[in-house]
Amino acid sequence: MIKIYGQTEIKSGQVFERNAPMTNVSAAVADIINNVKANGDKALLEYTKKFDGVMLSALAVTEDEINEAFIQTEPEFIRILEKAAANIRRFHEKQVRSGYMISEGDGIVMGQRVIPVDRAGIYVPGGTAAYPSTVLMDAIPAKLAGVGEIVMVTPPKKDGKIPAPILAAAKIAGVDKIIKVGGAQAIAALAYGTESVPKVDKIVGPGNAYVAEAKRQVYGQVSIDMIAGPSEILIISDDKSDPRVLAADMLSQAEHDRSASAVLIITSDALAENVAAELEDQLCRLERQEIARASVDNNGKIIVVDSLDEAVSISNELAPEHLELCVEDPFAILPQIRHAGSVFMGRYCPEPLGDYMAGPNHTLPTSGTAKFSSPLSVDDFVKTMQYSYFTAGALSAYKDDVAYFAKKEGLTAHAKSAVIRDEIK
């Protein structure tokens, strides 16, 4: 872990790496995408055997499998999933918007429609952990947006099944189709379609380097939410926080993976030292100690500053994915925060609350991209379409201006189109 004292000129690239193309995997991903485009389900089944170690006879999850998984999931966890889903719906319902129409009685009508995409694809990672929270966070906004069909892809376990909590979450969230496939091949299938996987209009959800690179390569064929990098947390703290709490909150992100980043900006040298000691103590007791240790050693930082204003200035430069304001009056600081994915306010709002239960989305911009992008929302699953209507009289009032404007741009056919209706009366 790095301790930086009095450093105020910290750039985002020094702390949270920007999402550059993964040149070490890009060629392999391109080969996978081309194979799936050419061979469809056959390629998906081959990759599932190769990468997941399981030979499947069918890729689609059946209704019986979903119902069996729901029954197998502990009732207490079903209760928690349903409570989390309700909180997520309540928050995201406020994001639903409608179009508008402008008509002022002059023969002109203009407007905009808000239209959901026909089909959305949700990628849910597998590997070292199962993430039913990702299912809820990605599918519920799509459902609220009115998406016609939600297709979820996620890799199977060695027994050829999807973890029961994932399927239970999918049932609660209203996912329409679930496919047993992961990795870059799953992204390719969603982008181009196969015999079992419908082609979608938008792909959302986190994944490893291969998934991120595949999303990058298929963008344009389909829309994507973002290129997500490793998880990151930035904590701003005054001198009154408990070092045990600050260390625990840092480790909550460090345990995600070795590339995760946990950064603390604090106004007290003494408290910074206590947090560093507490990190060492808590690390020894973590189940995912090896992963968290690598994250803390390679990417962990404690930055001591003279004031909260200085801390906010650094935070805005870093534009973190998760920002905790562990201070006496977080609402006084919030207006100064310009760039962050999701902000957790006060000493009793740890970031994991947002991962699972609070309601705001946990699919967030990483690597400083919060400077220009936003958390996943209902808006990610809709597009707008504008329209105009002019009567003959309304066009007549505008035709000469349109023609003059068009000629200034050297577009005489445009000009002719504007005036020809009056010429042929």
C-alpha positions in Angstrom: 0.0 0.0 0.0 1.2 3.5 -0.8 0.9 6.4 1.6 1.1 9.8 -0.1 1.5 12.8 2.2 0.6 16.3 1.0 0.3 15.4 -2.7 -2.4 17.5 -4.4 -1.6 17.0 -8.1 -2.9 13.5 -8.5 -4.2 12.6 -12.0 -6.8 10.0 -12.6 -4.4 7.9 -14.7 -2.0 7.7 -11.7 -4.7 6.0 -9.6 -7.5 4.5 -11.7 -6.3 3.3 -15.1 -8.2 4.5 -18.1 -9.8 1.7 -20.1 -7.3 1.3 -23.0 -7.8 -1.5 -25.5 -6.7 -4.8 -24.2 -4.1 -5.4 -26.9 -3.0 -8.7 -25.3 -6.5 -10.2 -25.7 -7.8 -8.2 -28.7 -6.7 -10.7 -31.3 -8.0 -13.7 -29.4 -11.4 -11.9 -28.9 -11.6 -11.1 -32.6 -11.1 -14.7 -33.5 -13.8 -15.8 -31.0 -16.2 -13.2 -32.4 -15.6 -14.3 -36.0 -16.0 -18.0 -35.1 -19.4 -17.3 -33.4 -20.5 -15.2 -36.4 -19.7 -18.1 -38.8 -20.7 -21.1 -36.7 -23.3 -20.0 -34.2 -24.3 -22.5 -31.6 -21.6 -25.0 -32.6 -18.9 -22.4 -31.7 -20.7 -21.6 -28.4 -20.8 -25.2 -27.4 -17.2 -25.8 -28.3 -16.1 -22.7 -26.3 -18.2 -23.8 -23.3 -16.4 -27.2 -23.3 -13.0 -25.5 -23.7 -13.3 -22.7 -21.2 -15.9 -23.9 -18.7 -15.1 -27.6 -18.8 -18.6 -28.7 -19.5 -20.3 -30.3 -22.5 -23.8 -29.1 -23.0 -26.5 -30.6 -25.2 -28.6 -27.3 -25.2 -27.7 -23.7 -24.4 -31.1 -22.3 -23.3 -32.1 -22.7 -19.6 -35.6 -24.3 -19.4 -38.5 -23.2 -17.3 -38.2 -26.3 -15.2 -34.6 -25.4 -14.4 -35.6 -21.9 -13.3 -38.5 -23.2 -11.1 -36.2 -25.9 -9.6 -33.6 -23.2 -8.8 -36.2 -21.0 -7.2 -37.3 -23.9 -4.9 -33.7 -24.7 -4.1 -32.8 -21.2 -3.0 -33.3 -20.5 0.7 -36.5 -18.7 1.5 -34.6 -16.1 3.5 -32.5 -15.2 0.4 -35.6 -15.1 -1.7 -37.0 -12.6 0.8 -33.8 -10.5 0.5 -33.8 -10.7 -3.3 -37.4 -9.5 -3.4 -36.7 -6.7 -1.0 -33.7 -5.6 -3.0 -35.7 -5.7 -6.2 -38.4 -3.6 -4.7 -35.8 -0.9 -3.6 -34.2 -1.0 -7.1 -37.6 -0.6 -8.7 -38.6 2.3 -6.4 -35.4 4.2 -7.3 -35.5 3.5 -11.0 -39.2 4.2 -11.5 -38.3 7.9 -11.1 -36.1 7.7 -14.2 -39.0 6.6 -16.6 -39.8 9.5 -18.9 -42.2 10.2 -21.6 -42.0 12.2 -24.8 -43.5 15.6 -25.6 -45.3 17.5 -28.3 -45.2 21.1 -29.2 -48.2 22.6 -31.0 -48.8 26.3 -31.0 -51.6 26.5 -33.5 -49.5 27.8 -36.4 -49.7 24.7 -38.5 -46.6 23.2 -37.0 -46.4 20.2 -34.7 -43.1 18.9 -33.3 -42.3 16.3 -30.7 -40.2 13.5 -29.4 -41.0 9.9 -28.5 -39.2 7.8 -26.0 -39.0 4.2 -27.3 -37.5 1.2 -25.5 -35.1 -1.0 -27.5 -36.7 -4.2 -28.8 -34.3 -6.6 -27.1 -31.6 -6.2 -24.5 -28.8 -8.5 -23.5 -27.5 -8.8 -20.0 -24.1 -10.3 -19.2 -23.8 -11.8 -15.7 -20.2 -12.9 -14.8 -19.4 -16.3 -13.4 -16.0 -17.6 -12.3 -14.9 -16.9 -8.7 -18.3 -15.8 -7.5 -22.0 -15.6 -8.5 -23.6 -12.2 -8.8 -27.4 -12.3 -8.5 -27.2 -8.6 -7.6 -26.0 -7.9 -11.1 -29.1 -9.6 -12.5 -31.4 -7.3 -10.5 -29.5 -4.1 -11.2 -29.4 -4.7 -15.0 -32.7 -6.4 -15.6 -35.0 -4.2 -13.5 -34.2 -0.9 -15.3 -34.7 -2.7 -18.7 -38.1 -4.0 -17.6 -39.2 -0.6 -16.4 -38.1 0.9 -19.7 -40.4 -1.5 -21.5 -37.8 -3.6 -23.3 -39.6 -6.2 -25.4 -37.3 -9.1 -24.5 -34.5 -9.4 -22.0 -31.9 -12.1 -22.8 -29.4 -13.0 -20.0 -26.1 -14.8 -20.7 -24.0 -16.3 -17.9 -21.5 -19.2 -17.9 -22.5 -22.6 -16.4 -20.9 -24.4 -13.6 -19.0 -27.7 -14.1 -22.3 -29.6 -13.7 -23.8 -27.7 -16.6 -26.2 -25.7 -14.4 -26.5 -22.0 -13.6 -26.2 -21.2 -9.9 -29.6 -21.3 -8.3 -29.4 -17.7 -6.8 -28.7 -16.3 -10.4 -31.8 -18.0 -11.8 -33.9 -17.0 -8.8 -32.9 -13.4 -9.3 -33.6 -13.6 -13.0 -37.1 -14.9 -12.2 -37.8 -12.1 -9.7 -36.4 -9.4 -12.2 -38.5 -10.7 -15.1 -35.7 -12.0 -17.4 -37.3 -13.6 -20.5 -34.5 -15.9 -21.8 -31.4 -17.3 -20.1 -28.5 -18.8 -22.1 -25.7 -20.9 -20.6 -22.7 -19.2 -22.1 -20.1 -16.7 -20.9 -17.0 -14.9 -22.0 -16.3 -13.1 -25.3 -18.3 -15.7 -27.1 -21.5 -14.7 -25.2 -21.0 -11.1 -26.2 -20.6 -12.2 -29.8 -23.7 -14.3 -29.7 -25.8 -11.4 -28.3 -24.3 -9.0 -31.0 -24.8 -11.2 -34.0 -27.3 -13.9 -32.9 -27.1 -17.7 -33.2 -29.6 -20.5 -33.5 -30.3 -20.3 -29.7 -29.4 -16.7 -28.9 -31.5 -13.9 -30.3 -29.6 -10.8 -31.6 -30.0 -7.9 -29.2 -29.9 -4.2 -29.6 -28.0 -3.3 -26.5 -25.6 -5.3 -24.2 -25.0 -4.4 -20.6 -23.2 -5.9 -17.6 -19.7 -6.3 -16.3 -17.1 -9.0 -17.1 -13.4 -9.8 -17.3 -10.9 -8.4 -19.8 -12.2 -10.7 -22.6 -15.8 -9.6 -22.1 -14.8 -5.9 -21.9 -12.8 -6.2 -25.2 -15.6 -8.1 -26.9 -18.0 -5.3 -26.0 -15.6 -2.8 -27.4 -15.3 -4.8 -30.7 -19.0 -5.3 -31.2 -19.9 -1.7 -30.4 -21.6 -0.3 -33.5 -23.2 -3.6 -34.4 -25.0 -3.2 -31.1 -25.0 -0.5 -28.4 -23.3 -1.2 -25.0 -23.5 0.4 -21.6 -19.8 1.0 -20.9 -16.4 -0.7 -20.9 -16.1 -1.5 -17.2 -12.6 -1.6 -15.6 -11.7 -3.1 -12.2 -13.7 -2.1 -9.2 -12.6 1.0 -7.2 -13.5 2.9 -4.1 -12.4 6.4 -2.9 -13.2 7.4 0.6 -13.0 10.9 1.9 -12.8 11.1 5.6 -12.4 13.7 8.3 -10.4 13.0 11.5 -13.4 11.6 13.4 -14.0 8.3 11.6 -13.3 5.0 13.1 -10.2 3.4 11.5 -11.8 -0.1 11.7 -14.7 1.2 9.6 -12.5 2.9 7.0 -10.3 -0.2 6.6 -13.3 -2.5 6.3 -14.8 -0.2 3.6 -11.5 -0.2 1.7 -11.3 -4.0 1.8 -14.9 -4.3 0.6 -13.6 -3.4 -2.8 -10.1 -4.8 -2.6 -11.6 -8.3 -2.3 -13.2 -8.0 -5.8 -10.0 -8.8 -7.7 -6.3 -8.1 -7.7 -6.7 -5.1 -10.0 -9.3 -3.4 -7.8 -8.3 -0.1 -6.2 -9.1 1.2 -2.7 -8.1 4.8 -1.9 -8.5 6.8 1.2 -8.1 10.6 1.4 -8.0 11.8 5.0 -7.3 14.9 7.0 -5.4 13.3 9.8 -1.9 11.8 9.8 -2.5 9.8 13.0 -5.8 8.4 11.7 -4.1 7.5 8.4 -1.5 5.4 10.3 -4.2 3.7 12.3 -6.1 2.8 9.2 -2.9 1.3 7.6 -2.4 -0.8 10.7 -6.1 -1.8 10.7 -5.9 -2.9 7.1 -3.1 -5.3 7.9 -5.0 -6.7 10.9 -8.3 -7.2 8.9 -6.5 -8.6 5.9 -5.3 -11.6 7.9 -8.9 -12.6 8.6 -10.4 -12.3 5.1 -11.5 -15.4 3.2 -10.3 -13.8 0.0 -7.1 -12.6 1.6 -4.8 -13.4 -1.3 -6.9 -11.3 -3.7 -7.4 -8.4 -1.3 -3.7 -8.4 -0.4 -2.6 -8.1 -4.0 -5.1 -5.3 -4.5 -4.0 -3.3 -1.4 -0.3 -3.8 -2.1 -0.5 -2.8 -5.7 -3.3 -0.3 -5.8 -4.1 0.8 -2.3 -3.4 4.4 -1.3 -3.8 6.6 1.8 -3.5 10.2 0.9 -3.3 12.8 3.7 -4.5 16.3 2.9 -4.8 19.6 4.8 -8.6 20.1 4.3 -11.8 18.5 3.0 -11.8 21.0 0.2 -8.4 19.6 -1.0 -9.9 16.1 -0.7 -12.8 17.0 -2.8 -10.6 18.6 -5.5 -8.6 15.4 -5.7 -11.7 13.3 -5.8 -13.1 15.3 -8.7 -9.9 14.8 -10.6 -10.0 11.0 -10.0 -13.8 10.7 -10.8 -14.1 7.4 -8.8 -16.6 4.6 -9.4 -17.7 4.6 -5.7 -17.2 7.6 -3.4 -17.8 7.5 0.3 -18.1 10.7 2.2 -17.3 9.6 5.8 -17.6 13.1 7.3 -19.8 15.0 9.8 -22.0 16.7 7.2 -21.9 15.0 3.9 -24.8 17.0 2.5 -22.6 20.2 2.8 -19.9 18.5 0.6 -22.2 16.8 -2.0 -22.8 20.0 -4.1 -19.0 20.2 -4.6 -18.8 16.6 -6.0 -18.9 16.9 -9.7 -17.5 13.5 -10.9 -18.4 10.2 -9.3 -20.4 7.1 -10.2 -22.3 6.7 -7.0 -21.8 8.6 -3.7 -22.4 7.1 -0.3 -23.2 9.7 2.3 -22.1 9.8 6.0 -20.6 7.2 8.4 -23.5 4.7 8.1 -23.7 4.2 4.4 -21.0 1.7 3.3 -20.6 1.0 -0.4 -21.8 -2.6 -0.1 -25.2 -1.2 0.9 -25.4 0.1 -2.7 -24.1 -3.1 -4.2 -27.1 -5.0 -2.9 -30.0 -3.2 -1.2 -30.2 0.6 -1.3 -31.7 0.9 -4.7 -29.4 3.1 -6.9 -27.7 1.1 -9.6 -24.3 -0.6 -9.0 -23.3 -0.8 -12.6 -21.1 2.3 -12.6 -18.5 4.1 -14.7 -14.9 3.2 -13.7 -11.4 4.4 -14.4 -12.2 8.1 -14.3 -15.0 7.8 -16.9 -17.5 9.2 -14.4 -16.3 12.6 -15.8 -18.4 12.0 -18.9 -20.6 8.9 -18.2 -23.3 7.8 -15.8 -24.6 4.8 -13.8 -26.7 2.3 -15.6 -30.3 3.5 -15.7 -33.7 3.2 -17.5 -32.3 5.7 -20.0 -29.8 3.0 -21.2 -32.7 0.9 -22.5 -34.5 3.6 -24.5 -33.9 5.8 -27.5 -35.6 8.9 -28.6 -37.3 9.6 -32.0 -38.3 13.1 -33.0 -41.0 14.1 -35.5 -42.3 17.3 -37.3 -45.5 18.2 -39.1 -46.1 21.3 -41.2 -49.2 22.4 -43.0 -49.0 23.9 -46.4 -49.3 27.4 -44.9 -46.6 26.7 -42.3 -44.2 25.5 -45.0 -44.9 28.5 -47.1 -43.8 30.8 -44.3 -40.5 28.9 -44.0 -39.6 27.8 -47.6 -37.6 30.8 -48.6 -35.5 30.8 -45.5 -34.8 27.1 -45.9 -33.9 27.6 -49.5 -31.6 30.6 -48.7 -29.9 28.6 -45.9 -29.4 25.5 -48.2 -27.8 27.6 -51.0 -25.4 29.0 -48.5 -24.2 25.5 -47.9 -24.1 24.8 -51.7 -27.0 22.3 -51.5 -29.3 23.4 -54.3 -31.4 20.2 -54.3 -32.2 20.9 -50.7 -33.3 24.4 -51.7 -35.5 23.0 -54.6 -37.2 20.5 -52.2 -38.2 23.4 -49.9 -39.8 25.5 -52.7 -41.2 23.0 -55.2 -44.5 22.5 -53.5 -45.4 26.1 -53.9 -44.1 26.1 -57.5 -46.5 23.3 -58.6 -49.7 24.6 -57.0 
